[in-house]
């Protein structure tokens, strides 16, 4: 497996309860990896641990370097995190929000250079929010905000991107476009890690999957092997029905 993110025996405690217990995880450059599991399984907690946003026992390495050895600025250059929802409350323009992704390079001091402007323009374009550039972020729909947050992550040019339920609040078309974008990023060499609820999307759009239940790994491997009747029945208590759901693709019928 190409270097990327590797977690070894990651344990997270909240009070006296272990939310994650000795979790192992791997995600490589050139792949889209997903974290699956029912509500309360620890998916978002694992993602935040991988991003270095909370305390944990164990170790996470980023391209072979322990995350603990990277200062905040270096970590931000190498890893970008896209949360489920934004904590931004200021009336900032979309362009300003996306430009925040360049702070790891500029330190927030001085005027952005040509490389910074190119990164912002590219990020706005790739996430289909260029036409929103002058809109106020706090006036956007939840789905539009989600795409802007992804644009901010892309503007960092960090080679590792973590996304927490990125398709929530997106309509069908934008969800498909997002999965296509994540695939394109992986094909460009990015290491993409995404928390998903939709098992069909995990099997269709991702390469590797880690299935959690009650803070522990049930199984991990190629997504097509993880999303199978046995693990689905064990973890979710439902039967997996092949080809039972509606399917969609971009571009409409041919």
C-alpha positions in Angstrom: 0.0 0.0 0.0 1.3 3.5 -0.9 2.0 5.6 2.1 -0.8 7.8 3.4 -2.6 7.7 6.7 -2.0 4.8 9.1 -3.6 4.5 12.5 -2.3 2.0 15.0 -4.4 1.0 18.1 -6.1 4.4 18.3 -8.2 4.7 21.5 -10.3 7.8 22.4 -12.0 8.3 25.8 -14.8 10.6 26.7 -15.1 10.7 30.5 -14.8 7.0 31.5 -16.1 5.6 28.2 -13.9 4.5 25.4 -15.5 5.8 22.2 -12.8 4.1 20.1 -10.9 1.0 21.2 -7.6 0.0 19.7 -8.7 0.9 16.2 -6.4 0.3 13.2 -6.9 2.1 9.9 -5.1 2.5 6.6 -5.7 4.9 3.7 -3.3 5.2 0.7 -2.6 7.9 -1.8 -4.4 7.1 -5.1 -7.5 5.7 -3.3 -10.8 6.8 -1.8 -11.1 5.1 1.6 -14.3 5.2 3.6 -15.4 4.7 7.2 -18.7 3.0 7.7 -20.9 2.1 10.6 -24.2 2.9 12.3 -24.9 6.0 14.4 -22.6 6.0 17.4 -20.1 3.7 15.9 -17.3 6.2 16.3 -16.9 7.2 12.6 -16.6 11.0 13.1 -14.4 10.4 16.2 -12.0 8.3 14.2 -11.9 11.0 11.4 -11.1 13.7 13.9 -8.4 11.6 15.5 -6.8 11.0 12.1 -6.9 14.8 11.6 -5.2 15.5 14.9 -8.2 17.4 16.2 -8.6 15.4 19.5 -6.5 13.6 22.0 -6.0 9.8 21.7 -3.8 6.9 22.7 -2.0 5.0 20.0 -0.3 6.5 16.9 -1.3 8.0 13.6 1.4 8.5 10.9 1.1 10.7 7.8 3.3 9.5 5.0 5.5 7.8 7.5 5.7 10.7 10.0 3.9 10.5 13.3 1.2 13.2 13.4 2.5 14.2 16.9 5.7 15.4 15.4 4.0 17.9 13.0 3.2 21.4 14.2 -0.2 22.9 13.4 1.0 24.8 10.3 2.8 21.8 8.8 -0.1 19.5 9.5 -2.4 22.0 7.7 -0.2 21.9 4.7 -0.3 18.2 4.5 -3.8 17.3 5.6 -7.2 19.0 5.2 -10.3 18.3 7.2 -13.9 19.0 5.9 -16.4 18.9 8.8 -20.0 17.9 8.7 -21.1 21.5 9.2 -19.4 24.8 9.5 -18.8 26.7 12.7 -18.4 29.9 10.7 -20.8 32.7 11.8 -19.1 35.8 10.4 -20.6 37.3 7.2 -17.7 36.3 5.0 -17.8 36.0 1.2 -17.4 32.5 -0.3 -14.1 33.6 -1.9 -12.8 34.7 1.5 -13.8 31.4 3.1 -12.0 29.4 0.4 -9.0 31.7 0.7 -8.7 30.7 4.3 -7.2 27.4 3.0 -4.1 29.3 2.0 -3.3 30.5 5.6 -1.0 27.5 6.1 1.1 28.8 3.3 0.9 32.6 4.0 0.4 32.5 7.7 -2.4 35.0 7.3 0.2 37.8 6.8 0.7 40.0 3.8 -1.0 39.8 0.4 -1.7 36.5 -1.3 0.6 35.8 -4.2 -0.1 34.4 -7.6 0.1 30.8 -6.5 -2.4 31.5 -3.7 -4.8 33.1 -6.2 -4.5 30.2 -8.6 -5.2 27.7 -5.9 -8.3 29.5 -4.8 -9.6 29.9 -8.4 -9.0 26.2 -9.1 -10.7 25.1 -5.9 -13.8 27.2 -6.6 -14.0 25.8 -10.1 -13.5 22.1 -9.1 -16.2 22.2 -6.5 -18.7 24.1 -8.8 -19.0 27.2 -6.5 -17.2 29.8 -8.6 -20.5 31.5 -9.3 -21.0 31.8 -5.6 -17.7 33.5 -5.0 -19.2 36.9 -4.0 -22.1 35.5 -2.0 -22.2 35.5 1.8 -21.3 32.1 3.1 -23.9 32.3 5.9 -26.6 32.9 3.4 -26.0 29.7 1.5 -27.9 26.5 1.7 -26.4 23.6 3.7 -25.4 21.8 0.5 -23.8 24.9 -0.9 -21.9 25.5 2.3 -20.7 21.9 2.2 -19.2 22.4 -1.3 -17.5 25.7 -0.2 -15.9 23.9 2.7 -14.5 21.3 0.3 -13.2 24.1 -1.9 -11.4 25.5 1.2 -9.8 22.2 1.8 -8.7 21.9 -1.8 -7.2 25.4 -1.7 -4.7 24.1 0.9 -3.3 21.8 -1.8 -2.8 19.3 1.0 -2.3 15.8 -0.4 -4.6 14.2 2.2 -8.2 15.1 2.6 -10.6 13.9 5.2 -14.4 14.5 4.8 -17.1 13.8 7.3 -20.4 12.8 5.6 -19.8 15.1 2.6 -22.9 14.1 0.7 -25.3 15.0 3.5 -27.6 17.9 2.4 -26.5 17.4 -1.2 -29.1 16.7 -3.9 -28.6 13.7 -6.2 -26.7 15.5 -8.9 -24.3 17.3 -6.6 -23.7 14.1 -4.6 -22.7 12.3 -7.8 -20.5 15.2 -8.8 -18.9 15.1 -5.4 -18.1 11.4 -5.7 -16.7 12.0 -9.2 -14.5 14.8 -7.8 -13.2 12.6 -5.0 -12.4 9.9 -7.6 -10.6 12.4 -9.7 -8.6 13.6 -6.7 -7.6 10.1 -5.9 -6.6 9.5 -9.5 -4.4 12.6 -9.2 -2.6 11.0 -6.2 -4.5 12.4 -3.3 -5.3 10.3 -0.2 -9.0 10.7 0.3 -10.8 9.5 3.5 -14.6 9.9 3.8 -17.2 9.0 6.4 -20.3 7.7 4.7 -23.7 6.3 5.7 -24.8 5.1 2.3 -23.5 1.5 1.8 -24.3 1.5 -1.9 -22.2 4.6 -2.4 -19.4 3.1 -0.4 -19.3 0.0 -2.6 -19.8 2.0 -5.8 -17.5 4.9 -5.3 -14.7 3.9 -2.8 -11.8 1.6 -2.9 -11.4 0.5 0.7 -13.7 0.5 3.6 -13.4 0.2 7.4 -16.6 -0.9 9.2 -17.0 0.1 12.8 -19.4 -0.9 15.5 -19.3 0.4 19.1 -15.9 1.9 18.6 -14.2 -1.2 17.2 -13.3 -2.4 13.8 -15.5 -5.3 12.6 -13.9 -5.7 9.2 -11.7 -3.7 6.7 -10.6 -4.3 3.2 -11.7 -3.6 -0.4 -15.1 -1.9 -0.3 -16.8 -4.6 -2.4 -15.7 -7.2 0.1 -16.7 -5.2 3.2 -20.2 -4.3 2.0 -21.4 -7.9 1.9 -24.5 -9.6 3.4 -22.6 -11.1 6.4 -21.0 -7.9 7.7 -24.1 -5.8 6.9 -26.3 -8.2 8.8 -23.9 -8.4 11.8 -23.5 -4.7 12.1 -26.8 -3.2 11.0 -29.2 -6.0 11.6 -30.6 -5.8 8.1 -30.4 -8.0 4.9 -28.4 -6.7 2.0 -30.5 -6.9 -1.2 -28.4 -6.8 -4.3 -29.6 -4.4 -7.1 -32.6 -3.4 -4.9 -32.1 0.4 -5.0 -32.7 3.1 -7.5 -29.5 4.0 -9.5 -28.4 7.3 -10.9 -25.6 8.6 -13.1 -24.6 12.0 -14.4 -25.7 13.1 -17.8 -29.1 11.5 -17.8 -30.1 8.6 -20.1 -28.2 8.1 -23.3 
